Amino acid sequence: MLRFKQVLIILLILQPILIYSQKSISESEKNIVIENIKVLIDSNYVFNDKVKSINNSLDSLNLTGKYNDIRDYKKFEKVLTDDLVEVTKDLHFKVRYHPEYVKNSRKQLNRQAARENEKKPKKEVRIDWDLWYAKKENFGFEKVEILGGNIGYIKYNFWYPLEWTKSTLDATMKFIANTDALIIDLTENGGGYSPTDSYLGSYFFDKESILWSSSYTRPTEETESEYTFKEVGGERYLNKLIFILVSEETFSLGEKFAYCMKHFNKATIVGQTSAGAAHGIDYIEVNDNFMIQLPISHNIHPITQTDWEGTGVIPNIATSSNTESIKTTHLNALNKQIEILKKQTIVGPILKRYEKIKMEINNR
């Protein structure tokens, strides 16, 4: 999962698409790329005990001549990525042909070094394209609404850095504060940045800070712990039904949030088993033309003592489509509210309205 201080991968999504030169890749460069990737895996891959096996597999594939007939940079990128995923069963591995990104990264590092050496650094006018794009995406919030029966619904597609998205997240939680149940739709959530996930999770716990998740990082051999927040910018959402929708497209940090909420018994998970990509990544230069997205850390949930890598987040209620997930969840939440209302004596009009909404949902 993406960490703001570790990885710049989001630039690949946020910057304009670049058209690369389609010159042929040489045998020499292919061998250099493979050897450099092996070195990076050796020093960075999260599971040190698997490094030797992975690198031996890469050597074997190369020796069989699998890459000999590849002349196109983009094809080499794809085949090498597919092989790494197949060998490791780790969906976070990605090789990228991105010479412009490598060049720009080096220039940025050189400029930074130059500024640090200057007594009076020159002020630069710079557009933060990441933040610009995040605003255009409403910081990942596609839809926030109140469904029939006073059920809150949040469609959330990406976890942008907390310092960018906090005000929007707080406003979202204020909007749904008076609902009787909440549906958080992560069916298209592709991941993002911690601690935005634990901050949202904090809304569903009381003020006492608890251990949300830990992560072990191989390059530093350190284990970091992430806790829920003692303070949030809105009213906490406590003692109410929470449903989280997932799908095969729910990835990384989206999975982490669903996994944590499930195993803290804070939410019912509905949908299809998620992608199963739990590892934290770094985005590292391979040579002048290639970068590699490489898993460097893994998560440790305080209750399960493991994560969802390779298995995905398994729903409590399985459905065959996202449309069915929303319908099923809406009905579940509505039925619960109807049960509560039936125990009261002065809510006849509301109960009648809820029964009508339920009929309309069933007839869809």
C-alpha positions in Angstrom: 0.0 0.0 0.0 1.1 3.4 -0.8 3.0 5.5 1.8 3.4 9.2 1.1 6.9 9.5 2.3 8.1 6.3 0.5 6.7 6.4 -3.0 6.0 8.7 -5.9 4.0 6.2 -7.9 1.0 8.4 -7.9 2.7 10.6 -10.4 2.2 7.9 -13.0 -1.5 8.4 -12.6 -1.5 12.1 -12.2 0.8 13.4 -14.9 -0.2 13.6 -18.5 0.4 10.4 -20.5 3.8 10.4 -22.2 4.5 9.0 -25.6 7.8 7.1 -25.5 10.2 6.3 -28.3 9.6 2.8 -29.6 13.3 2.0 -30.3 14.3 -1.7 -29.8 15.6 -2.8 -26.5 19.0 -4.5 -26.7 19.9 -7.9 -25.2 22.5 -6.1 -23.1 19.9 -3.8 -21.6 17.5 -6.6 -20.9 20.2 -8.5 -19.0 21.1 -5.3 -17.1 17.5 -4.7 -16.1 17.1 -8.3 -14.8 20.3 -8.2 -12.9 19.5 -4.8 -11.3 16.0 -6.0 -10.4 17.5 -9.0 -8.6 19.8 -6.7 -6.6 16.8 -4.5 -5.7 14.7 -7.5 -4.7 17.6 -8.8 -2.6 17.9 -5.6 -0.6 14.2 -4.5 -0.4 11.7 -7.3 -0.9 9.6 -7.7 2.2 10.1 -11.5 2.6 13.8 -12.1 2.9 13.4 -15.8 3.0 11.8 -15.8 -0.5 14.5 -13.6 -2.2 16.8 -16.5 -3.3 13.9 -18.4 -4.9 12.6 -15.4 -6.7 16.0 -14.5 -8.2 16.7 -18.1 -9.1 13.4 -18.1 -11.0 14.3 -14.9 -12.9 17.7 -16.5 -13.8 16.0 -19.6 -15.1 13.5 -17.7 -17.2 16.3 -15.7 -18.7 18.4 -18.7 -19.4 15.6 -20.5 -21.2 15.6 -17.6 -23.7 12.1 -16.4 -22.9 13.1 -12.8 -23.4 15.4 -13.2 -26.4 12.8 -12.4 -29.1 11.4 -9.4 -27.3 12.4 -6.1 -28.9 9.8 -3.7 -27.7 10.3 -1.9 -24.4 6.6 -2.0 -23.4 6.3 -5.7 -24.2 9.4 -6.4 -22.1 7.9 -4.4 -19.3 4.7 -6.4 -19.4 6.3 -9.9 -19.7 8.7 -9.2 -16.9 5.9 -7.8 -14.7 3.7 -10.9 -15.4 6.6 -13.2 -14.6 7.4 -11.5 -11.3 3.7 -11.7 -10.2 3.5 -15.3 -11.2 6.7 -16.3 -9.4 5.9 -14.3 -6.2 2.1 -14.4 -6.2 2.4 -10.8 -5.2 0.2 -8.4 -7.2 2.2 -5.3 -6.2 5.2 -6.1 -8.4 5.2 -3.9 -11.5 8.1 -3.1 -13.9 7.6 0.2 -15.8 9.3 1.5 -18.9 9.3 5.2 -18.0 12.5 7.0 -19.2 11.0 10.5 -18.8 10.0 9.8 -15.3 13.6 8.6 -14.5 15.0 11.7 -16.1 12.7 14.0 -14.3 13.2 12.3 -11.0 17.0 12.8 -11.3 16.6 16.4 -12.3 14.4 17.0 -9.2 16.9 15.4 -7.0 19.7 17.5 -8.5 17.7 20.7 -8.1 16.9 19.7 -4.5 20.6 19.1 -3.8 21.6 22.4 -5.4 19.0 24.3 -3.3 20.3 22.7 -0.1 23.8 23.9 -1.0 22.8 27.5 -1.8 22.8 30.0 1.0 19.7 31.7 -0.4 17.7 29.3 -2.4 15.8 30.8 -5.3 12.0 30.7 -4.9 10.4 28.6 -7.6 6.8 28.9 -8.9 5.7 25.3 -9.0 2.4 23.6 -9.6 1.7 20.6 -7.4 0.1 18.4 -10.1 -0.7 15.7 -7.5 -2.8 18.1 -5.4 -4.4 19.6 -8.6 -5.5 16.2 -9.7 -6.7 15.2 -6.3 -9.0 18.2 -6.2 -10.4 17.3 -9.6 -11.2 13.9 -8.2 -12.8 15.4 -5.1 -10.2 13.7 -3.0 -11.6 10.3 -3.9 -15.2 10.9 -2.9 -17.4 10.2 -5.9 -20.8 10.2 -4.2 -22.2 11.0 -0.8 -26.0 10.7 -0.3 -28.8 9.6 2.0 -30.6 6.6 0.6 -34.3 5.8 1.4 -34.8 4.9 5.0 -32.2 7.3 6.3 -29.2 5.1 5.2 -25.9 7.0 4.5 -24.0 6.1 1.4 -20.4 7.0 0.6 -18.7 6.0 -2.7 -15.0 6.3 -2.0 -12.4 5.5 -4.7 -9.0 6.6 -3.5 -7.3 7.5 -0.2 -5.4 10.7 -0.9 -3.0 12.1 1.7 -4.7 13.0 5.0 -3.4 16.6 5.0 -5.1 17.1 1.6 -8.4 15.3 2.2 -9.1 15.8 5.9 -11.6 18.7 5.5 -13.5 16.8 2.8 -13.6 13.6 4.8 -14.8 15.5 7.9 -17.5 17.2 5.8 -18.6 13.9 4.4 -18.9 12.4 7.9 -20.8 15.5 9.1 -23.3 15.0 6.2 -24.1 11.4 7.2 -23.9 12.0 10.9 -27.7 11.7 11.5 -28.3 8.5 9.4 -29.3 5.3 11.1 -26.9 3.1 9.1 -24.0 3.6 6.7 -22.8 2.0 3.5 -19.2 2.7 2.5 -18.7 1.6 -1.2 -15.0 0.6 -1.8 -15.8 -1.5 -4.9 -13.6 0.7 -7.1 -11.1 1.8 -4.4 -7.6 1.4 -5.8 -5.6 2.2 -2.6 -3.8 5.3 -1.5 -2.0 6.8 1.5 -2.0 6.0 5.2 -3.1 7.3 7.7 -6.2 8.4 5.9 -7.7 5.0 6.4 -7.1 5.0 10.2 -8.4 8.5 10.4 -11.7 7.5 8.8 -11.7 4.4 10.9 -11.4 6.6 14.0 -14.9 7.8 13.4 -16.2 4.4 14.4 -14.3 4.1 17.7 -14.6 6.1 20.8 -11.9 8.6 21.8 -9.5 6.0 23.3 -6.8 5.4 20.8 -6.3 1.8 19.8 -3.8 -0.1 17.6 -5.3 0.0 14.1 -2.5 -1.9 12.3 1.2 -2.5 12.2 3.6 -2.8 9.3 7.1 -4.4 9.0 9.4 -2.7 6.5 12.3 -4.8 5.1 14.8 -2.1 4.1 14.8 -0.6 7.5 13.9 -3.8 9.4 11.5 -1.7 11.5 8.0 -2.3 12.6 5.7 0.8 12.8 2.4 0.9 14.5 -0.6 2.9 13.4 -3.3 4.0 15.9 -6.8 5.4 15.7 -7.0 9.2 16.3 -8.1 10.6 19.6 -9.6 13.6 17.8 -11.7 13.8 14.6 -13.2 16.8 12.9 -16.8 15.7 13.3 -19.2 13.6 15.3 -18.2 10.0 15.8 -20.4 7.4 14.2 -21.0 4.9 17.0 -23.4 2.0 17.7 -24.9 2.0 14.2 -24.9 -0.5 11.4 -21.9 -0.2 9.0 -21.6 -2.0 5.7 -18.5 -2.0 3.5 -18.8 -3.0 -0.1 -15.8 -4.6 -1.8 -15.1 -6.2 -5.2 -12.3 -7.8 -7.1 -11.2 -4.2 -8.0 -10.9 -3.2 -4.3 -7.1 -3.0 -3.9 -4.4 -2.3 -1.3 -5.4 0.4 1.2 -9.1 -0.1 0.3 -8.7 -3.7 1.3 -6.8 -2.7 4.5 -9.7 -0.5 5.7 -12.3 -3.2 5.0 -10.0 -5.9 6.6 -9.5 -3.8 9.8 -13.1 -2.9 10.1 -14.2 -6.5 9.6 -11.8 -8.0 12.2 -12.6 -5.3 14.8 -16.3 -6.3 14.3 -17.2 -2.8 13.3 -18.6 -3.6 9.8 -20.3 -6.2 7.7 -18.4 -6.8 4.4 -20.6 -7.3 1.3 -19.6 -8.1 -2.3 -16.9 -10.2 -3.9 -13.5 -11.2 -2.5 -11.1 -8.4 -3.0 -7.8 -8.4 -4.9 -5.5 -9.6 -2.1 -2.8 -7.0 -2.4 -1.6 -6.2 1.1 2.0 -5.2 0.8 3.4 -1.7 1.0 5.5 -0.6 -1.9 8.4 1.6 -3.0 9.0 2.8 -6.5 12.7 2.4 -7.4 14.9 3.3 -10.4 16.2 0.2 -12.2 18.3 2.0 -15.0 17.9 4.9 -17.4 14.7 3.5 -18.8 12.9 1.4 -16.2 11.4 1.7 -12.7 10.1 -1.1 -10.5 7.2 -1.1 -8.1 8.5 -3.4 -5.4 6.8 -4.6 -2.2 8.9 -3.6 0.8 6.5 -4.0 3.8 3.6 -6.2 5.1 0.7 -5.5 7.5 0.0 -7.1 10.8 -3.5 -6.7 12.2 -3.6 -6.8 16.0 -6.3 -9.4 16.1 -5.4 -11.8 13.2 -1.7 -11.2 13.4 -1.6 -11.3 9.6 -3.0 -9.6 6.5 -5.0 -10.3 3.3 -2.1 -10.8 0.9 -3.1 -13.4 -1.6 -6.4 -14.2 0.0 -8.2 -10.9 -0.3 -10.9 -9.6 2.1 -13.6 -12.2 2.2 -17.2 -10.8 2.4 -19.6 -11.8 5.2 -22.3 -11.6 2.5 -21.3 -12.7 -1.0 -22.9 -11.1 -4.1 -22.3 -11.5 -7.8 -22.2 -7.8 -8.8 -21.7 -4.3 -7.4 -25.4 -3.5 -8.2 -26.5 -6.5 -6.2 -24.2 -5.5 -3.4 -25.9 -2.1 -3.1 -29.4 -3.5 -3.3 -28.6 -6.3 -0.7 -27.0 -3.9 1.7 -29.7 -1.3 1.4 -32.4 -4.0 2.2 -30.4 -5.3 5.1 -30.0 -1.9 6.6 -33.7 -1.0 6.0 -35.0 -4.3 7.5 -33.0 -3.6 10.7 -34.6 -0.1 10.9 -38.0 -1.5 10.4 -37.4 -4.0 13.2 -36.5 -1.2 15.5 -39.5 0.9 14.5 -42.0 -1.9 15.1 -41.0 -1.9 18.7 -42.1 1.7 19.0 -45.7 3.1 19.1 -45.7 6.5 17.6 -43.9 6.0 14.3 -46.7 4.7 12.1 -46.1 7.1 9.2 -42.3 6.5 9.1 -42.8 2.7 9.3 -45.3 2.8 6.4 -42.8 4.9 4.4 -40.0 2.5 5.1 -42.1 -0.5 4.1 -42.9 1.3 0.8 -39.2 2.0 0.2 -38.4 -1.7 0.8 -41.1 -2.8 -1.7 -39.6 -0.4 -4.3 -36.1 -1.8 -3.8 -37.4 -5.4 -4.1 -39.1 -4.5 -7.4 -36.0 -3.1 -9.0 
